[in-house]
Amino acid sequence: MEIKYKALADSLRKEIASRGPLGSRKLPTEAELAHTYHVSRQTVRQALSVLLGEGMIEKRQGSGTFIAPGVFPSALSSYHIALLLPDVAGYPSQYAVGEAEAFLNEAGYSASVCSTENRTDQERKILMELQNRPVRGLLVRSVRTAFPNPNLSLYRDLAARGTSIVFLGDRYPQLQADADLDSPAQSRTGHEDFLLVSTDDFGGGRLLAHHLIERGHKKIAGIFRLDNQSSRNRYAGILHALCESGLSFDDRDFLWYDPLTVRMPDSRLLLSFIRIQLAGCTAVICEDEAIAAALIRELQKLALPVPSQISVSAFAGARSRYPSKITCAVSPNGNPWHIAAELLLANINGKPVSSIQYPWSIRTGESTGMAP
């Protein structure tokens, strides 16, 4: 009669082999294996000890048991995921990205963070390198989506070679068009090659503008990034709300800045905005909370009280630095990097997935009030 732990070891070898180089690397827990194979946990430990001695598995303190990298030596890159960020040090927060990395590591994948510096040329260098060492997955914060991008063919090449790709926030418009046409963006498995985790930015701009209009504000200004399509969508939502309410707008009330040439918040630029573009307006919508907070400081220096004379609002992530002070449109999606990582792994594992879009809601703060 075959010893139980040896029989279990044979079964686990077959399971590992059946996963292949692209399958999940993490094994079930000892309790889960005991339940699945109807054996004791002692038998499970003995079987895992055999596989550990053979080099088929490895144990990671606090994480669990994984298939050893050397089991599928031809597919080491299949266990690697790259994260492309505009700024590794400060944007988005290191905590948010670190949480996503930890989640990927827990699932048995290694992750590396690359900075595009919010430059298309840097993005191209990274993608060219990945052509020579393709990765299993790619999480991308897009670069300057409001402008033409010469790197789309590189993304398509990676997708055609089996790299799962998830964009966060913005997806390049032509890749979006591909998905809409159900042509190059559909992989052989029927999954989207260019998944997107985003917010309804047009709806967010419309929602925040209506929040101000309902409080009597008829002339609304704004500060937005020039290079992001999401910022333009927010602006379009604001204009739509003004027109819906029968109010006029003036293009000159909106400040557009390029982060490659202006590091926001910039005190001199905000001061110029207050004196020239904000004149006659009773409310302003900002790209983010940091700009809104800096604008409030500049208004206070000029003895322009907030919100009795000027109402200030912004867009914000779920983790806010100013939870009670600034009225914001917020998205209830937790850590978007973690959500994007979950979507990426689901796609890698062949599960039916699709892009995710979250709505915005209003979080009222101290920075907005009735129009004077």
Disulfide bonds with the S-S distance in Angstrom:
none
